[in-house]
Amino acid sequence: MAGFVSIKAIVKKYTDDEAMEITIVENLQRKDISAIEEAAAFGQLMELRQYSIENLCKQFGKSDSYIRSRLQLRNLIEPAAVMVINNELSIGKALELSKYNHDIQPDVYEEHLKDDNYYCWRNLQ
């Protein structure tokens, strides 16, 4: 399609885990990655390759509190996570919600996030 007959390429053999790690690391370098995607990717690296928080800090040039807060977002129920992705819920409010267990989060979501009502947290500063 580009009109080239050949291209320069380096071909390497990777295990499935190594290939997954490379894919995750490349994905984390996108400019438009959401906090939820970032949280999932950090979690995958910790599970797949036994990265520690310290390793993640060094690898991605992020602070300890940044990595920990992103990992905390993995505790959000799906509707709240979608709100973060759609920029309808701030990271700060999402982090507070993620501190509640999964038995309580749906109630908080229904009462304070689902609809634009008097008790809605969406537009609070």
C-alpha positions in Angstrom: 0.0 0.0 0.0 2.9 2.4 0.8 4.7 1.4 -2.4 7.7 -0.3 -0.7 9.1 -3.5 -2.0 10.8 -4.2 1.4 11.1 -2.8 4.8 13.7 -2.9 7.5 12.6 -5.1 10.4 14.0 -6.9 13.4 12.3 -10.2 14.1 12.6 -11.6 17.6 11.1 -14.6 19.3 9.2 -13.9 22.5 7.3 -16.1 24.9 3.6 -15.4 25.2 4.2 -13.6 28.6 7.0 -11.5 27.1 4.9 -10.5 24.1 2.0 -9.6 26.5 4.3 -7.5 28.6 5.6 -5.6 25.5 2.0 -5.0 24.4 1.0 -3.6 27.8 4.1 -1.4 28.1 3.5 0.0 24.6 -0.2 0.6 25.4 0.8 2.5 28.6 2.8 4.9 26.5 -0.2 6.2 24.5 -1.1 9.8 25.2 -4.8 9.2 25.3 -4.9 6.3 27.8 -7.6 6.6 30.4 -6.9 6.2 34.1 -9.0 3.0 34.1 -7.0 1.5 31.2 -3.8 2.5 33.0 -5.0 0.9 36.2 -5.8 -2.4 34.4 -2.4 -2.4 32.6 -0.5 -1.8 35.9 -2.4 -4.6 37.5 -1.7 -6.9 34.6 2.0 -6.2 34.8 2.0 -6.9 38.5 0.1 -10.2 37.9 1.8 -11.4 34.7 5.4 -10.4 35.3 5.5 -9.9 39.1 6.3 -6.2 38.8 6.4 -4.4 42.2 5.1 -0.9 42.7 8.7 0.2 42.9 9.4 -1.4 39.5 6.4 0.3 38.0 7.5 3.7 39.4 11.0 3.3 37.8 9.7 1.9 34.5 7.1 4.6 33.9 8.6 7.5 35.8 5.6 7.8 38.0 5.4 8.4 41.8 4.5 5.7 44.3 1.2 7.5 45.1 0.3 7.8 41.4 0.8 4.1 40.8 -1.1 3.1 44.0 -4.0 5.4 43.2 -4.3 4.0 39.7 -4.2 0.5 41.1 -7.0 1.5 43.6 -9.2 2.4 40.6 -9.4 -1.3 39.8 -11.8 -1.6 42.7 -14.5 0.5 41.0 -17.7 -1.1 39.9 -18.1 -1.0 36.1 -20.7 1.8 35.9 -18.4 4.1 37.9 -15.3 3.1 35.8 -17.2 3.9 32.6 -18.0 7.3 34.1 -14.3 7.9 34.7 -13.5 6.8 31.1 -16.2 9.2 29.8 -14.8 12.1 32.0 -18.1 12.2 33.9 -16.5 11.4 37.2 -13.2 12.9 38.4 -10.3 10.7 39.5 -10.6 12.1 43.0 -14.2 11.2 43.4 -13.5 7.8 41.8 -10.7 7.1 44.2 -13.1 7.9 47.2 -15.7 5.6 45.7 -13.2 2.8 45.1 -12.5 2.7 48.9 -16.0 1.3 49.5 -16.4 -2.4 49.0 -18.5 -3.8 46.1 -21.5 -4.3 48.3 -21.8 -0.6 49.0 -20.6 0.9 45.7 -23.8 0.2 43.8 -25.9 2.0 46.5 -23.5 5.0 46.3 -23.7 4.9 42.5 -27.5 4.8 42.5 -27.9 7.6 45.1 -25.1 10.0 44.0 -24.0 9.3 40.5 -26.6 7.6 38.3 -29.0 10.5 37.8 -28.6 14.2 38.0 -30.5 14.7 41.2 -30.2 16.9 44.3 -27.6 14.6 45.9 -25.6 14.1 42.7 -21.8 14.4 43.0 -21.1 14.9 39.3 -20.9 18.6 39.3 -19.3 19.2 42.7 -15.9 20.8 42.6 
